[in-house]
């Protein structure tokens, strides 16, 4: 998989600061699981979805 230019630049910046990422997450990998978490929090009345989403 060829990384987008932005990812290549990010990796170079992190390398300059000697920062090593243990794991890289891509939006496509976490999009659906995160929606399920939000649905669960709403169902448990821990979070709300309105004009200004909030965690209680």
C-alpha positions as CSV (number, residue, x, y, z in Angstrom):
1,X,0.0,0.0,0.0
2,X,1.4,3.4,-1.0
3,X,1.0,5.9,1.7
4,X,-0.4,9.3,0.9
5,X,2.1,12.2,0.8
6,X,0.7,13.5,4.1
7,X,1.6,10.2,5.9
8,X,5.0,10.2,4.4
9,X,5.6,13.7,5.7
10,X,4.2,12.8,9.1
11,X,6.6,9.9,9.3
12,X,9.5,12.1,8.4
13,X,8.6,14.6,11.1
14,X,8.2,11.9,13.7
15,X,11.5,10.5,12.7
16,X,13.2,13.9,13.1
17,X,11.9,14.0,16.7
18,X,12.8,10.3,17.2
19,X,9.2,9.4,17.9
20,X,8.3,5.8,17.2
21,X,4.7,4.8,16.7
22,X,4.0,1.3,18.0
23,X,0.7,1.0,16.1
24,X,-0.8,3.0,13.2
25,X,-4.6,3.2,13.1
26,X,-6.3,4.3,9.9
27,X,-9.8,5.8,9.9
28,X,-11.1,3.0,7.7
29,X,-10.1,0.5,10.4
30,X,-11.8,2.2,13.3
31,X,-14.8,3.9,11.8
32,X,-17.4,1.2,12.3
33,X,-16.2,0.0,15.8
34,X,-16.2,3.6,17.0
35,X,-19.8,4.0,15.9
36,X,-20.8,0.9,17.9
37,X,-19.1,2.3,21.0
38,X,-21.0,5.6,20.6
39,X,-24.3,3.7,20.2
40,X,-23.6,1.7,23.3
41,X,-22.8,4.9,25.3
42,X,-26.0,6.5,24.2
43,X,-28.0,3.4,25.1
44,X,-26.5,3.4,28.5
45,X,-27.3,7.2,28.9
46,X,-23.6,8.0,29.3
47,X,-23.5,10.2,26.2
48,X,-26.0,12.2,24.2
49,X,-26.3,13.1,20.5
50,X,-27.8,16.6,19.9
51,X,-26.5,19.9,18.5
52,X,-23.7,19.7,21.0
53,X,-22.7,16.0,21.6
54,X,-21.6,15.5,25.2
55,X,-20.5,12.8,27.6
56,X,-22.3,12.9,31.0
